[in-house]
Amino acid sequence: EAQVTQNPRYLITVTGKKLTVTCSQNMNHEYMSWYRQDPGLGLRQIYYSMNVEVTDKGDVPEGYKVSRKEKRNFPLILESPSPNQTSLYFCASSSTGAALNTEAFFGQGTRLTVV
Amino acid sequence: ELKVEQNPLFLSMQEGKNYTIYCNYSTTSDRLYWYRQDPGKSLESLFVLLSNGAVKQEGRLMASLDTKARLSTLHITAAVHDLSATYFCAALGAGSYQLTFGKGTKLSVIP
């Protein structure tokens, strides 16, 4: 079954403790991206990746890092989380990266709370 | 900087009625996407609109794109309760792979 898998689904952590949210897709997609969703703000893109070793900033990259060492995986790293990073995070992937002509598949989301 | 604006943000409509959600974007865009999100769930892709005049239909939903007006519409025909959800449009900046979303339209279809 084609899917995007995020882990964990729920995470409560303390300020400053480094964490990684994993994202994996089984569709051989070139394009992967991370978003955060906050009430009243819709979804905002954090980072995206066109292919292995190719990443770029979205609208709200501050405080986040990503890496794309393999095509299927695109982890989101918070080196020093702060309470303003409490949010619902989604990973997504799509094929035909250069043109993005096709639909995106979204993971189930990770609800992160930073206290 | 590409900005995407949806109207209305909240929509309550009766079953059987028709309505349109509007999505305006501020600069040239290469692609326009529509997504649906049910409460507590992830996003589901509805339509990908690739060029001026593009029209796509699936069931009671029809999406169109007017690149000259920088406007996409999502038209709902004879609404049913199952269509209650939040609908997002998103635009890809011209020559870019950065995706910008609107704030979403929360649709409630009441009997």
Interface residues (C-beta under 8 A of the other chain):
Chain A: Y31 S33 Y35 G40 L41 G42 L43 R44 Q45 Y48 M50 D56 G58 D59 F90 A92 G97 L100 N101 T102 E103 A104 F105 F106 G107 Q108 G109
Chain B: D30 R31 Y33 Y35 K41 S42 L43 E44 S45 V48 L50 F88 A90 L92 Y97 Q98 L99 T100 F101 G102 K103 G104
